[in-house]
Each structure stands twice: as structure tokens, then as C-alpha cells.
Amino acid sequence: MTPALQESELRITTENDIVAARRTVRTVSTDLSFGLTDVTRIVTAASELARNIYVHAGSGVMRCHTVEQAHRVGLELVFEDHGPGIADIGVALQDGYSTNAGLGMGLPGSRRLMDEFEIASQVGKGTTVRVRKWRR
């Protein structure tokens, strides 16, 4: 049985919005019958990507929706901001690289936690990260 498609959008402007993003993603992924391990992976990735928006851009949006493809169901999260952008995505995806005294695990960690990861960024215009996890 295929679950009803779910969609939500959440503005990220405060640290409380990061908590709300985690809560939203946990609810939707649980409703989609993801296993506990995958729910934890999805929530962790969402938290890291929402925090990146808050720390590096100041504000942005998270869009969360279910996807269906070739008889499988998944969850897609899109994080979009209009911040400073990323000059070198390849470097930003390296473990340990940080522009803000962090651990540098946000982008590379999120990429490892999810099944699909796409990033587009333009300096001075912002960044969009799209991630997907497919239900097993």
C-alpha cells in the first residue's frame, strides 16, 4: 500500500526552526514506515542541513515531500537559501572542511546518510541541497 503523498515547507530563521525541521522530518519518515535506523539517518541529515542554512545564510526554507519512483517510496528534502553561496563545492564536501569553526561534517555527513544527494550553489546567490532516502 502506498502512503498518501505528504508535503510540508518550513522557514528556517532561528535555532528553534532547526528543532521544528527535525520534528517534521521524524514525523513524516515515521508515517512513511521507514525503519528506526533510517529515520535517525534522515533526521540527522535534516538537522545538519537546516543548521547550515541558519549558520551560513541566516535564513532559508526546508521542503519535505514524499516521492514515488519505480514501485518504491521515498522522502525528498530540499534545503534552499539565498545566502553567500559556496565557492568550491568539492572542497565543502570534504570531511573536516568548515568556514565557521565547526567540525565540517554537515555536507559530507548528510551525503553519506542519504541515498541521493545533489547540491547547487552560486556565490552571492545561495545554495540548494536536495537529498532523498528510499524506503527499504
Legacy VTK file of the C-alpha trace (Angstrom):
# vtk DataFile Version 3.0
C-alpha trace
ASCII
DATASET POLYDATA
POINTS 136 float
0.000 0.000 0.000
1.334 3.404 -0.987
1.081 6.138 1.633
-0.601 9.401 0.732
1.839 11.936 -0.612
2.857 14.351 2.083
4.313 17.812 1.647
5.448 20.449 4.050
7.502 23.607 3.965
9.271 25.186 6.886
11.093 28.504 7.075
14.433 28.327 8.861
15.362 31.575 10.599
16.066 30.558 14.214
17.582 27.658 16.124
14.036 26.652 17.120
13.303 26.159 13.415
16.063 23.533 13.290
14.237 21.643 16.052
10.968 22.029 14.130
12.647 20.680 10.979
13.852 17.629 12.900
10.370 17.064 14.337
8.685 17.409 10.934
11.100 15.030 9.243
10.821 12.491 12.064
7.013 12.522 11.815
6.908 12.204 8.030
9.577 9.481 7.828
7.871 7.508 10.602
4.489 7.893 8.854
6.148 6.507 5.698
7.189 3.392 7.656
10.929 3.944 7.485
12.813 1.779 9.962
14.271 3.329 13.102
17.814 3.412 11.706
16.725 5.195 8.526
14.523 7.620 10.487
17.586 8.506 12.566
19.711 8.976 9.430
17.101 11.205 7.778
16.583 13.320 10.905
20.343 13.719 11.379
20.850 14.827 7.773
17.923 17.253 8.010
19.317 18.715 11.216
22.751 19.256 9.668
21.362 20.851 6.520
18.934 23.085 8.413
21.775 24.165 10.702
23.881 25.026 7.642
21.133 27.367 6.464
20.872 29.035 9.856
24.636 29.387 10.395
25.813 30.254 6.890
22.852 32.023 5.259
20.803 33.277 8.198
17.532 32.097 6.694
16.071 29.741 4.155
13.492 27.039 3.689
13.176 23.280 4.009
10.710 21.496 1.756
9.789 17.935 2.620
7.739 15.635 0.433
7.221 12.005 -0.384
8.270 10.666 -3.763
7.407 7.554 -5.725
9.574 6.008 -8.401
9.567 2.546 -9.975
7.419 0.938 -7.270
9.347 2.455 -4.412
8.523 5.194 -1.949
10.929 7.714 -0.555
11.314 11.026 1.178
12.854 14.049 -0.504
14.132 17.047 1.425
15.137 20.288 -0.261
17.052 22.971 1.632
17.265 26.343 -0.094
18.803 29.630 0.939
19.800 32.925 -0.636
22.987 33.267 1.374
26.597 33.760 0.322
26.799 30.503 -1.647
29.686 28.047 -1.781
32.729 28.940 -3.857
34.105 25.397 -4.164
31.561 22.623 -3.622
34.221 19.930 -3.948
36.156 21.364 -1.020
32.969 21.915 1.012
32.147 18.220 0.622
35.448 17.123 2.171
35.302 15.802 5.726
36.619 18.355 8.187
36.274 21.432 5.964
34.473 24.273 7.717
34.182 28.002 7.200
32.676 28.589 10.625
34.804 26.738 13.212
32.519 23.684 13.026
33.517 20.066 12.629
32.994 20.140 8.867
30.705 17.109 8.851
27.409 18.707 7.763
27.505 18.351 3.979
29.679 15.224 3.698
27.858 13.561 6.579
24.463 14.311 5.049
25.651 12.909 1.735
26.649 9.634 3.432
23.407 9.353 5.428
21.065 9.695 2.473
20.662 7.600 -0.701
20.803 10.558 -3.082
22.470 13.946 -2.664
22.549 16.923 -5.024
23.931 20.374 -4.371
23.897 23.539 -6.460
25.375 26.822 -5.321
26.295 30.195 -6.727
28.452 32.668 -4.871
26.332 35.635 -3.852
23.073 33.896 -4.784
22.657 30.939 -2.452
22.633 27.183 -2.174
20.138 24.395 -2.773
20.668 20.890 -1.389
18.317 18.070 -2.398
18.517 14.715 -0.603
16.453 11.529 -0.872
16.105 8.375 1.170
14.253 5.370 -0.244
12.252 3.069 1.978
13.743 -0.440 2.075
LINES 1 137
136 0 1 2 3 4 5 6 7 8 9 10 11 12 13 14 15 16 17 18 19 20 21 22 23 24 25 26 27 28 29 30 31 32 33 34 35 36 37 38 39 40 41 42 43 44 45 46 47 48 49 50 51 52 53 54 55 56 57 58 59 60 61 62 63 64 65 66 67 68 69 70 71 72 73 74 75 76 77 78 79 80 81 82 83 84 85 86 87 88 89 90 91 92 93 94 95 96 97 98 99 100 101 102 103 104 105 106 107 108 109 110 111 112 113 114 115 116 117 118 119 120 121 122 123 124 125 126 127 128 129 130 131 132 133 134 135
